[in-house]
Amino acid sequence: MQMFSQFQQSFEQYLHSRTFLYEPRGLYEPIDYIMGMGGKRLRPVLALMGYALFREDYEKALPIAMTVEVFHNFTLVHDDIMDKAPLRRGKPTVHYQYGLNAGILSGDAMLIYAYKFLQEAGSPVAIPALLQAFNQVAIEVCEGQQYDIDFEKRQDVSIPEYLKMIELKTAALIGGSLEMGAIAAGAAREDIQNLAAFGRNIGIAFQLQDDILDTFGEPEKVGKKPGGDIAQNKKTFLILKALEIAGPDTKNALAGYMASSPEKEQEKISAVTAILQELNIPALAEEVKESYQQKAFNHLQAVNTPDNRKEELRRLALSLMQRQS
C-alpha cells in the first residue's frame, strides 16, 4: 500500500516538526511522550486519504491529521487512567510515568490542542463544518467510553447495545477522520456522508476482528497470550453471542465463568474458549464482521470519485479486516 506508507511518512515528519517543546515541561513532556510512542497512525492517514480522494495537495490536510491523532492519544491517556493500565504499546502509561495529576492535566491540554490544530486546517469556509464534525465525533467517543464502563457492571448487555458502544467508542473516530479530510477538500455533502459511513462500518468490523483475535489469534502473531478479554470478564461480541444462543446449562456455565476471577486463570480461559468453539462462535463473528465490511464497501462505491483513487482505501480496509495481529 504505497499511498498509506507515503502518508504515514508525511505525517511523521509533520509530527516531528510540531513537537510540544514548551514550558512548563511538567505539562508538555507527557504529551511529547505519548505522541512519540508510535503506532500505525491509522487515523491521521485516513484523514489524509479522505482529502486525497478529491484533491492532490494532501499536505493541506496535515493539521486535520494532527487533530485526530492528538485527540486519539488524549483518549488513550485518560482511558489508561480509568483502566489503571500500567502499559501502553509496551511502555509505561503516562500516569505511571509522570503521575496521575500529569495524566489528567496533560490529557486536558491535548484536547485543547486538537482544536488549535483544527483551526489551521483547510480554508476558513470549511472551519465551521470541520468543528461540527469533530465535536460530534468527540462527544460520541465519550459516550462510547461511558457505555463501556456501564457494561462492566451489567449482566444483561445485548448485542445491539455492544455494537452501538463500539461504533461510538472506536468507529466514530475512524469515520470522522475520513469525513474531516473530505470536508477540508470541499467534497460534496453526499460523498462526505458516504465516506463517513464507510469508515464507521470498517471501524465496527475492525473491533470485531480484535474480539476474534484476542481469543482465537495465534500468540506469536498477536504478540500476547490469547484470552485476555475472557480473563477480564469483558462482554465482547463472542461472549454475548454465545450467551444468546447457548442452551440453559451451557449459558449458566458461561455466565458463571464470566463473573469469576479464579486463581487458575488459564483453566477459565480454556473452558470458555471450548464453549465458544462448541457453539461455532468464531464463524458467526466472522459473518457479522463481513456484513459490516460489505456495508462499508457499498458506501465507498457510492463516493463520486474515480475508482483508482478509492482502491487504496479498499485495500487498506481489507488488510485491517484480515490482519492477524
C-alpha angles and dihedrals in degrees: 000000000000097000093052091052092046093050092043090055093045091052093048090053091049091047092052090051091054101048118156098246094154138123136289090049091198088069101038105035092070089052091052088047097055094039090052095054091092124212130165093298088222097161098049090046089052090053089054092046091050089055094043092057087073108022137032099218095078092160087080088068094057093100089056089050088052091049095056094043094049090047092047091051091046088059090049092053093052094039089055090053092051091046093044086230116176098195138045119181089346094306133096112279118247095259091048092048100041106014136263096280091053091049091054099041098040089048090053090051090051091057090052092048090052087064092046091056091046089058089061093054126105127328121331087250090063097050098087092051091045091051091049092050093046094047090052092050093045095053091045091054089053091048091050092051091051092050089050090053092046092051091060089069097042129083095188102064111148127215093245089053091050093048090049090051094053091045089057100037100040114006099047093068093044090053092040093054091057091041094054092047090054092046091054089050091056095245122173116270094246091051091050091052094048092048091050090049090049090054095046094051091047088049092055091047089047091057092046088054088052089053091052095046094048091063105023105025121116108259094223090055100037091045096227141064113279121250103048092136091050092050090052093046092240115173098227125169090265094057095042092049091049091050089049097054104027122108119249097268095045091044092053091048092049093046089051093052092048092053095050138086104197124184090236096061096172092059090056092048092049093048094049092044090052090053091050091051093047090054092047090240097154091060092045091050090050090053092053091045091052091049090058090045090055092048088052094051091048090057092046091051089054092058107107101232132100115291093234089062092050095047094078090055091048092051091048091052091050091050091052091050095047099040119127098201 
